[in-house]
Amino acid sequence: MTGLRRVLEFATEHPDIIHIILYSSTDTTPPLLQLLFIIDGNEMSIKKSLEELIPVLESETGKKVFVEILHINRLR
């Protein structure tokens, strides 16, 4: 639960993030957590911030984290 709360906090800090979808969470070997970020804005700044967030999420959840980014221009 802490890991998902951290993802929500991350999204509120980045106004370019429009949606985050948790599309898979498994307890198989290895356990996985897959997230889809839908953004409208600076993809590079989001990627850089995610590089710092992913190790924290993996530590807190005990799962390997995979992130996909879907960049949509001028969605709003």
Residue pairs with C-beta under 8 A, 6 or more apart in sequence:
2 60
2 61
3 33
3 57
3 60
3 61
3 63
4 22
6 53
6 56
6 57
6 60
7 20
7 35
7 53
7 57
8 20
10 17
10 49
10 50
10 53
11 17
11 20
13 49
14 39
14 45
14 46
14 49
15 41
16 39
16 40
16 41
16 42
16 45
16 46
17 37
17 38
17 39
17 46
18 38
18 39
18 40
18 72
18 75
18 76
19 36
19 37
19 38
20 35
20 36
20 37
20 38
21 35
21 36
21 38
22 33
22 34
22 35
23 34
23 35
23 36
24 32
24 33
24 34
25 32
25 33
25 34
25 63
26 32
26 63
30 63
30 64
31 61
31 62
31 63
31 64
32 63
32 64
32 65
32 66
33 57
33 61
33 63
33 64
33 65
33 66
34 65
34 66
34 67
34 68
35 65
35 66
35 67
35 68
36 67
36 68
36 69
36 70
37 46
37 50
37 67
37 68
37 69
37 70
38 70
38 72
38 75
39 46
39 69
39 70
39 71
39 72
40 71
40 72
40 73
40 74
40 75
40 76
43 69
43 71
46 69
47 69
50 67
54 65
54 67
57 63
57 65
58 64
58 65
